[in-house]
Amino acid sequence: MGFVRFSVSLVAIIGLMAATIAGATIWLLLTDPVTVAESVNQGQVSPLVTQLASVLYSALKGLLKYL
C-alpha cells in the first residue's frame, strides 16, 4: 500500500510541474513572442529557459506576496 501512495504522489507532483511549465510557456508565448521566435529560429534554448525562469519567479513572487 505504501508504494501505491508514493507512486500516486509522484505522478501528481510531476503532473503539477508539467502543467506549471506548460502554462508559463504559453504565457511567455503570448507576452513575449519575439524571444520565443528567436529561440526557435536559432535553435538555442537558453534565452527561452531564462525567460521561463523569470516568468515562474515573478508568478511565485506574486503568489507569496498574498500570503
NORSULLIN-V392867 format. One record per pair of residues at least 12 apart in sequence whose ideal C-beta (glycine too) atoms are under 10 Angstrom apart, sorted by sequence separation. I is the first residue (numbers start at 1). J is the second residue. D is the distance in Angstrom with one decimal. If there is no record, write none. Layout:
i & j & d
I & J & D
I & J & D
This chain:
i & j & d
35 & 47 & 5.7
36 & 48 & 6.4
39 & 51 & 8.3
35 & 48 & 6.8
32 & 47 & 9.9
35 & 50 & 8.7
36 & 51 & 7.9
32 & 48 & 9.7
35 & 51 & 5.3
36 & 52 & 9.8
35 & 52 & 9.9
29 & 48 & 9.8
32 & 51 & 6.2
28 & 48 & 7.6
31 & 51 & 9.3
32 & 54 & 9.5
25 & 48 & 8.3
28 & 51 & 5.4
32 & 55 & 8.6
27 & 51 & 10.0
28 & 52 & 6.1
31 & 55 & 8.0
27 & 52 & 9.2
25 & 51 & 9.5
28 & 54 & 8.7
24 & 51 & 9.0
25 & 52 & 6.5
28 & 55 & 5.4
24 & 52 & 5.4
27 & 55 & 5.9
28 & 56 & 9.7
24 & 53 & 8.9
27 & 56 & 9.5
24 & 54 & 9.4
25 & 55 & 8.6
21 & 52 & 7.1
24 & 55 & 4.8
23 & 55 & 9.2
24 & 56 & 5.3
27 & 59 & 8.3
23 & 56 & 9.4
24 & 57 & 10.0
21 & 55 & 10.0
24 & 58 & 9.9
21 & 56 & 7.9
24 & 59 & 7.2
20 & 56 & 7.1
23 & 59 & 8.8
20 & 59 & 8.5
20 & 60 & 9.6
